[in-house]
């Protein structure tokens, strides 16, 4: 069981944005920032945050689309898919990095927190998790099927913390060629990459339970080893 609520996080420009917060019953001392898909901080994303809380982490899922449509939650209907891709087209990676930095600062202001902070993202958030691995305040990063990483390999040399990547081999948004480009660019970094046979895009929220369980197990093992080192 976890306890959840919303908190307002101060933005870099003096405004604020909401974050869904899931509090662990048995905290391990560390935190995970859950980075959303293109659909917003939906029930799927909140469930991912709850999983991290169940595993002992304070989990924050900030609303990255707050500049365009605060609190938006989209479905997979044709209309909502179009809206989601429109949001994606307008979204700036730099805004995501700024919001991650602000969320880290918000977490570190908690009087009960003295641990380390990881970033874990899916889809759009998977790319942002990769980029977050370049930030000095991020101690570990986990990318689930990050879309567009191959277009931001300019940042590969700046990756400074351990990074884990999960991909489905049937993901129509991430080609075999893109995965190879990503792997090659990060060859000199501390990166663990896992490929899930038969898994499609979005498998960590809507895929086979066995794949979800395996990815969760691998992620927990990775975070435990990196954040407690």
N, C-alpha and C positions, 0 to 999 in steps of 0.2 A: 504494500500500500504506500501511496505517496500523498502529499498535500500540495495542492497547486493554487496559484493565484496569479494576478497580473501585477507588474511593477512598471512605473514610468522611469525611463532611462534618459538622462540628459544627453542631448545631441551636441555635436561640435559647434553648431551655430546658435546655441542657446535655447533651442526648442526642445522637445522631448518626443520619445516614441515608446510604445508599449512593448513589453516582453512577457511572454508566458513563462512562469517560473514553477518548476516542479521540485519540491523539497524531499530529500531522502529521509526515510525513517531511521536508517542506520548509516549516517554519513561516513565517507572514507576520507574526508578532508579536502577533496578536490572538486573542480567544477568543469562542466562541459557546456559550451555555447553551441546550440543546435541551429544550423543555418538552413533556412527554408528552401523549398522548391518554388517553382514559378506560380504556384497556386495560393501562396500566402501561408500564414501560420494556421494551417488547417488541423482537423482532428488527427490526420495522419502524422503531422509534425509534432503535435502535442503528445501523441502516443510514443513517438521516438524519444521525446524529452522525458516522458514518464519512465521509459525503459532505463534510461541512464540513471534516473533517480532511484529506481528499484535496485540498480547495481551500485548505489552508494554515492552518486555524484549529485551535487547541486546542478540543476539543468536550467539554462536560460534559452528561450527561443525568441529572439528579437524580431520585430516586424520590419523587414527590410523594404517593404513597399510603402512605408508611411508617408513618403514625400508625394506619392502619386494617389494612393487610395488607402488611408489608414484602416487597418483591421480587415482588409479584404480577405475573403475565403472563397476560392473558386472550386468548382467541381470539374469533372472530365466531360461535361456536355460540350457539344460543338461550339456553342456560343462562348462558354467560359474558356475553352481552349484558345479561342481567338483572342479573348481578353488577356489571357495569361501570356501569350506570345507577344501581344502588344506591350504589356508591362516589361517583358524581357527586352524588347527592342529599345525601350527607353532607359533601361536600368544601367547605371554606371558602376563598374567594379569599385571605383574609388569611394563611392558612397557606402558600399558594403564594408570596405576596409575601415572607413571612419566609424561606422556603427559598431563594428567588432571592437575597435579600440575603446570606444565609449562604454560598451558593455563590460569589457574587462575591467575598466576603471570602476564601474558601478559595483561589480562583484568584489573587487578588492577593498572597497569602502565598507563592506560588511564587517561588523565587529567580530563575527564568528568565523571569519575566513582568513586562513593564512597559508592555503595550499597552492597548487598549480592549476593552470587553466588550459583546457584543450578546446579545439574547434572541430566540430563534426557536421558535415553538410551533405545534402542530397540534391542531385540535379544542378540547378543554378548554385545551390549551396555547396555542392561538391567542388565546383570550380572555386568558389570563394574560400573553401577550406584549404585548398591548395595554395591560393594566394595568401591566406592567413598564416601559412607556414613560414612566410617571409617576415612576419611581424615580431618584434622583440618580446611582446607580452604573451605570445602563444607558446606553450611548452610542448604541445603535440597536436597533430592534425589528422583527421580521418575524412577521406573523400569517398562518398558513395556515388558512383557513376556521374562524375563531374562533366557537364557538357561545356565544351569550348575551351578546355584546358590546353588543347593542342594549338589554340590561337593565342595563348598567353605563355608560351614557352620562354619568352623574354625574361620571365620571373624565375625560371628554374634555377639559375645560378645563385639566387638570393634565398632559396629555401634554407632555413637555419635550424629547424627542429625536426624530430622524427615524424615521418608521414606514412600513413597507411592508405592504400587505394583499393576500392572494391569495384569490379566491373562485371556485368553480365555479357556472355559471349553472343547473345541475341539482341543486344541493345541497338536499335536502329538509329539512335542519335550519336553513338560513338562507334566509329568504324574500327576494323582491325588495324587499318593504317594509322588512325589517330592514336590508338592504344600503343602501337609500336613507337610512334613519334614521342609520346609522353615518356615511355619507358626509357628510350634512348637518351632523352634530354635530362632525365633524373638519375642516370646510371651511377653517377659519382656521389649521390646523396643517400642518406639513411632512409630508404623508402622500401616498404613492403607492399607488394601488389598481389591481389588475389582475383582470379577469374572464375566465374560461376557458370558451369556448363548449363545451357538451356535457359538461363535467366535473362529476362527482358529488362528494359529500363523501368525504374521504379520498384525493383524487386524487394527492396528492404521495407517497403510499406505495403506493397500489394502483391508480393510474390509468394513462392512456395514456403511454407513454414520451415522446412528443413534448411533452405537457403538463409532465411532470416535468422534462425537459431545459430547457424554456423558463422554468419557474418557478425552476429552479436558476440559470440564466444571469442572470435578472433580479435574483435575490437576491444573487448574487455581485457584480454590478455595483453594486447599491445599497450593499452593505456596504463594498466597496472605496472608493467615493466618500465615504461618511460616516465610516468609521473612520480613513481616512488623511487626512482634511481637517485 
